[in-house]
Amino acid sequence: MDGTRTDRRRQPARWRGRLIAAAAVLAAALITLVLARARAAPPVVALADTELARVTREVLVERVGGPGRLVPRHVRWLTATHRARVEQVLVEPGDRVRPETLVVVLRNPEMDLELLAAQRELAAARVQLGATDRSLADRAGAIDLSLASAREQASAAARLARQAEELEAAGVASATARDDTQSRERELGERLRLLADQAAHASRQRTAELGPGHALVAALEKIVQHRERALRDLEMLSGATGVVHSVSMEPGQWVESGYLLAKVIVSDELAAELSIDELDARDVSVGQPATILLGNTRLPGHVTRVDPMAERGAVSVEVGLHELSPGARADQRISGEIEVRRHPEALSLKAPARVTRPGHFSLYKRTGPSTLSVVDAELAPATGGRVLVKNGLAEGDEVAITDLARFDRYPELALR
């Protein structure tokens, strides 16, 4: 009896526990559903604060650009040819000079001593050559004298031999006398031949022995001329008509060979030197049209030189100007653009905020009246504040070009 009453009292408590557990599960499910919906809801961006641009098809020019400066087209660099000390500086920046204008005087006592030593060696070589020449000339003269005597003796022996033959034929002289004269003739003829060979050999020997001496003298003369020219170069002339751009030396200063002493602008013709990013410079070549921006002035030109080497991530590109703005000066800061490619029918878009160089970019494309979805597009900067659409977008697509980088982790945005 008592056990039955106890079971009846326990049943309501058991049902209350089950209801509380069910309510807790239901509350957790509702919270989870609310949070899931909150996470799934895309962020909202205001239509008034978001600029949309439409992809269109048009003629488009692809350009690359960079900062730069105006540089003289023709410049003469005056550099030290030898290590020397600056004695006098005779010009200042802005001075007008002519080819014969003396710019700087340098001095090096060691070069003076080198010239004296070279002149001494040249004089000694000339003396030695003269002594050798006189010795060989004396020997050749003695041989020539013996040869002349032998000719006369051979000529006389030949006459005697002919006379002996005539006398023998007339019965006046004997055959022995004839033989003696003929033998004498042959002896003197052989002697004459040997002396002639000796004279020819002496002539060849003289040429061979004097050749090295003449070569040594000629080499020493060139050395002396080089030393003299080096000393003359220490008094440096402008070498051209122009204006002194800069002077980088002071009296008393020692300079090394190759040191830049002064810079002379030979003409007023200027060119533009642009610094182009090394990746963009791959498409730049000589002859491409370019535009130089000098303040509010746009100057037309074309690429005249592209450096083969990159320095600090940039390539130097020289642009020849078709015309020059009044008041333009060397070293004036400029910027410029180079036309690297022209597309007659290209998909283009007003340049989004983050597109400053070719590459792939994540953009938000309008996929519904109030929806923006992220797309990957391949773009390249072009002229007139527009970009070339290479991939990822189609004609007529609307794209948000406002900077929405803060929403990069969301695949969709709500447009209100």
TORSE-522184 format. One record per residue (C-alpha): residue in one letter; x, y, z. Coordinates in steps of 0.05 Angstrom, whole numbers, plus 32768, in hexadecimal, padded with zeros to 4 digits. Layout:
// residues N
aXYZ...
This chain:
// residues 416
m800080008000d803680318014g8060801E7FD6t802680307FA8r802080777FC6t806C80827FBEd806A80717F73r803080A17F67r805680DA7F89r809580CE7F5Dq807180D07F19p8065811C7F15a80AE812A7F27r80C580FC7EEFw809A811F7EBCr80B281647ED2g80FB814D7EC6r80EA81347E81l80C881757E6Ei8103819E7E87a813481747E5Da8109817A7E1Fa810481C57E29a815081CA7E2Fv815A81A37DEFl812781CE7DCAa8148820E7DE3a818D81F57DCCa817181E47D88l815182287D81i8192824B7D96t81B982217D64l818882317D2Dv818B827C7D3Cl81D7827C7D3Da81DA82547CFCr81AB82857CDBa81D482BE7CF6r821482A07CDBa81F582907C97a81DA82D77C8Dp820C82FD7C60p822683417C75v8200837D7C5Bv822183B47C33a81FE83F57C21l81F083FF7BD8a81FC844A7BE0d8243843C7BF8t825384077BC4e8268841A7B7Dl825483E87B48a827483E67B03r825E83BF7AC6v828C83957A9At828A83B07A53r82AC839F7A11e82D783D579F1v831A83E779D3l834B83E57A0Dv839583F77A15e83BE83D17A48r83F383FC7A69v842983F87A9Eg844584347AC2g8472844D7AF8p8496848A7B14g84D484A87AF5r84FB84E77AE5l851285107AAAv855A85037A95p858685267A61r858785007A1Fh85D0850F7A12v860085147A4Dr864C85157A51w866984F57A8Fl86AE85107AA3t86D284DA7ACBa871884D57AE6t874684AB7ABAh877A84A07AF0r878184A77B3Ba879384EF7B47r8789852C7B74v875B85657B61e878485A47B58q875085D47B3Bv870585D37B2Dl86F686067AF8v86AA85FF7AEDe866B85FE7B16p862585E07B09g8600860A7AD7d863E86237AB2r863C861F7A67v867985FD7A49r869885F17A05p86C185B479EFe870385D77A00t86EC85F07A45l871A85D97A7Dv86EF85B97AB3v8721859E7AE6v876C85977AEFl878685577B10r87CD85467B26n87F285057B34p883E85087B40e884584BD7B34m882C84C67AEDd886284FB7AE1l889784C97AF8e887984927ACDl887F84BF7A90l88C884D07A9Fa88D884867AA7a88B784757A65q88DC84AD7A41r891E84947A5Fe8911844D7A47l88FF84677A02a893F848F79FDa896984537A13a8946842679E0r8954845979A9v899D845C79BCq89A3841179BBl8980840C7979g89AE8441795Ba89EC841D7973t89D483DB7957d89C383FC7915r8A08841C7910s8A2B83DA791Fl8A0383B578EBa8A0D83ED78B9d8A5983EB78C2r8A5A83A078B7a8A2E83A7787Ag8A5C83DE785Fa8A9983B27867i8A7783797842d8A6083A9780Bl8AA883C37804s8AC4837C77FDl8A8D836C77CBa8A9F83A977A1s8AE9839577A1a8AD7834E778Fr8AAD83667754e8AE7838F7739q8B1883557741a8AE883247721s8ADE835476E7a8B29835B76DDa8B33831076E1a8AFE830676ACr8B228337767Dl8B6583147688a8B4682D17679r8B2982EA7638q8B6D83087624a8B9182C77635e8B6182A17608e8B6D82D275CFl8BB982CE75D8e8BB7828375D9a8B8F82837599a8BC382B17579g8BFC82827591v8C1A82B775BDa8C07829A7602s8C078254761Ca8BCC822A7632t8BE7822B7679a8BE28277767Cr8B9A82727662d8B89823E7698d8BA6826976CFt8B7C82A676BBq8B3D827C76B7s8B4A825E76FBr8B5382A37718e8B1282B976F8r8AED827F7717e8B0B828C775Cl8AF782D5775Bg8AB282C57741e8AA68294777Br8ABF82C877ACl8A9082FB778Er8A5582CB7795l8A6782BD77DEl8A6D830777EEa8A2A831577CDd8A0982DF77F7q8A2B82FB7835a8A1183417824a89CA8327781Bh89CE8301785Da89E8833F7880s89AE83687865r897B8334787Eq899F832F78C1r899E837B78C9t8952837C78BFa8948834378F0e897583617925l895883A7791Fg890F838F791Fp890A8383796Bg892C83C57979h88FB83EB794Da88C083C5796El88DA83D779B3v88E2842079A0a889C84227982a887E840279C1l88A2843379EFe888B846D79C3k8843845579CDi884E84517A18v886A84977A1Aq882F84B079F1h87FF848D7A20r882184AD7A5De881F84F17A3Cr87D684E97A2Aa87C684D37A72l87E785127A8Cr87C0853C7A5Bd8780851A7A71l878C85347AB8e877A85787A9Cm873385647A8Al870D858A7A55s86C2858B7A4Dg86C5856B7A08a8680858479F4t865485C179F3g862185C17A2Bv860F85D37A72v863185B87AB1h85FD858E7AD5s8625857B7B13v866B857D7B30s867E85477B62m86C5855A7B78e86EA858C7BA3p873285A87B9Eg8763857C7BC4q8738853E7BBEw875884FD7BA7v872E84D87B73e873484927B59s8732847C7B10g86EA847D7AF7y86D284AF7B2Bl869B84DD7B11l86B685237B10a8680854A7AECk864385417AC0v8636856C7A83i85F1856F7A61v860385727A17s85BD858579FEd857A859D7A18e8557855E79FEl853885367A38a851E84EF7A3Ea84F384CD7A73e850F84967A9Dl84D8846B7ABDs84DE84377AF4i84B083FD7AE0d84A183C27B0De84CB83867AF6l848C835B7AEBd846983917AC2a84A9839E7A9Br84A583597A7Ad847483767A48v849B83B67A39s84C483BB79F9v84E683F179D0g84B8841979A3q8479841479CDp8452845679D5a845484787A19t843684B47A3Ci845E84DD7A6Fl843885037AA4l845A85447AB7g842B85667AE7n83EC85727AC0t8410856B7A7Dr841085297A55l844C85207A28p844B84EB79F1g848884BF79E6h84A1847979D8v84CE844679FAt8516844D79E3r853B841F7A14v852B83E87A46d856083D57A78p8570838A7A75m857A83877AC0a854983947AF9e856083BB7B36r853A83B97B78g84FD839A7B57a84F883CD7B1Fv851083D57AD7s852884187ABCv8504842B7A7Ae851884677A51v84E2848C7A2Ag84F384BC79F2l84C584FA79F2h84A5851279B2e849D855879D0l84B4857B7A0Es848D85A77A3Ep84A985ED7A49g84CE85F17A8Ba84DE85A77A8Fr8521859A7AB1a854F855F7ABBd854185357AFAq84F9854E7AFDr84CA851A7B1Bi849684FC7AECs846B84BF7AE2g845A84997AA3e843384627A82i844884347A4Ae841684147A1Av842A83CA7A19r83ED83AC79F7r83AE83C279D2h836E839979D2p833C83AB799Be8302838679BEa830E837A7A07l82E483717A46s82F383AB7A74l82DD83C67AB6k82E784057ADFa832483F77B09p831383D97B4Ea833583F87B8Ar836983C17B94v837D83B37B4Ct83C083D57B40r83E4839E7B1Bp83D383607AF1g83BB83237B18h838082FD7B35f835083237B63s831383107B8Dl82DA833E7B7Ay829083417B8Ek826283387B51r821983497B54t81F383077B4Eg81AE83207B62p8188835F7B71s81A583627BB7t81DD832E7BB6l822883337BA9s825082F37BA0v829B82EC7B9Fv82BD82D97B5Dd830682D07B48a831882FE7B0Ee835983077AE8l836483517ADBa839A837F7AC0p839F83CB7AC7a839083F17A86t838A84397A70g8356846C7A88g834C844F7ACDr8332840D7AB2v834983C57AB6l834B838D7A83v832083517A95k834783137A80n831E82DE7AA4g82E782D47AD8l82B383077AC0a8285830F7A85e8269834A7A5Fg8231836B7A86d824683537ACBe824183867B02v827B83877B33a828683AC7B74i82C583D67B6At82C383F57BAFd82F783D87BDFl82D383A07C05a8311837F7C20r82F2837C7C66f82BF83487C4Cd82F3831A7C2Ar82DE82DE7C55y829582E17C3Fp828282C07BFDe824382EB7BF8l822D83317C0Da81E7834E7C12l81DB838F7BEDr81A983BE7C0D
